[in-house]
């Protein structure tokens, strides 16, 4: 039987992800601190700590991938029709920030933006669900989470 202290620690490990809005890297720092200082107390706390940290690391990885996918659209939008020779000669070269980068840029950037927005809302839903389950003493496995820490 789990005592309330273990349930509360597990709950706050999940909710600690929201500290990123107040503390830089708080979504990693808070769960890691709570997990490392309390993982020996119970298997339940250890499992929830690993889940919370793995999910935040997965979100970081997905964010980096989306950023890398959106980078070409940014380049097309800023440089527009510039050729490779323009990049090296700088003769009459200007960065174009006022004109649209074309239809493909708009569609690609919009698609990546929609994925990021959906991901943001799913992250919030998953964190709240995990915290509620932990508070009830139930296990929760985050969907789309990569198991970095086993």
PyMOL commands that set and color helices and strands:
alter all, ss='L'
color gray80, all
select helices_A, chain A and resi 4-21+26-38+43-79+84-89+103-136
alter helices_A, ss='H'
color red, helices_A
deselect
rebuild
show_as cartoon
